Amino acid sequence: MRRARPLSQLVTAYTPLVRGSSAAERHTLEPRVIAQLAGTWNGTLFLSDSDRGTPFSLTQHPTWELYRGTLAFPKTLLEPADVRLLEASDTTFVALAGPYFDPDVQDDMLTLIEARRDGNRLWGSFCSRPADGPRHAKRRFVAFRAS
């Protein structure tokens, strides 16, 4: 299986899609908000309105001045992808997953996760694209805190 390139080489591929993506434009995340997001969120990704969904887990680990996580699709061939939090508040969540190698597309991929949050529920969209290419697909999801 091919290894994905480091995030530092690919993150600029998503910069035009992320508002406030430069260091000067990003705001400091509140520790209270980060604590509310920590843990495992189990969800379902829907490829279309008629799709029954693909299960996933989003595990988030707050650390000193850093917020990292892992996105995994246990019933697929995709390896877990690193997740970096870009923006969060009491009601919003924006993160970047990847790069990861997708054997179906045969390319390194990045996924922008944009969600609304209400307590222990996240819902929104995954927008995936090849790291070197145009938008690939935008899909909806819903997730609930597991721990």
PyMOL commands that set and color helices and strands:
alter all, ss='L'
color gray80, all
select helices_A, chain A and resi 7-13+15-17+31-37
alter helices_A, ss='H'
color red, helices_A
select strands_A, chain A and resi 39-46+54-63+66-72+81-88+92-102+107-118+121-130+137-145
alter strands_A, ss='S'
color yellow, strands_A
deselect
rebuild
show_as cartoon
